[in-house]
Amino acid sequence: MLQRHCQFNSQNTSDPRIWERMVPGDGPDRLAEVIKQLRAEDGRFHMEGGSWTNTISWVQGYDTVLVPMERASSLFHERIIASGIRRDDPRYRNALFHLLSAETSCYRYWGAGIWTDYGSELCRRVSEIVTADQ
């Protein structure tokens, strides 16, 4: 069992700046407003995330895999979460497994080619699963 003192903070370095300006329940509109304010105050502030080296964007140039990831994630929410399918339902588990697999950073981090093809294929499978399993 992992002890509390062994745990580490895995949040983006910008996250504390956001959370100190929000309260629970503020919602997505307030979040967008806070991010906009922080960008205006600090030109280095961004929500793209970073790489292990912190020199490579996680977003720019990866539309071929990020757009399918966003679509798969939205479909998962719309067809699985919002429809109230229970977490122990095989449809939920199958869709979640494929979604989390599709969102693994390897599929976009290593650039174009076979890895992004794998990620796009997993996203396609998520979409197929959540529409077919209804």
Buried (B, 14 or more C-beta within 10 A) or exposed (E): EEEEEEEEEEEEEBEEBBEEBEEEEEEEEEBEEBBEBBEEEEEEBBBEEBEEEEEEEBEEEBEEBBEBBEBBBEBBEEBBEEEEBEEEEEBBBBBBBBBEBBBBEEBBBEEEEEBBEBBBEBBBBBBBBBEEBE
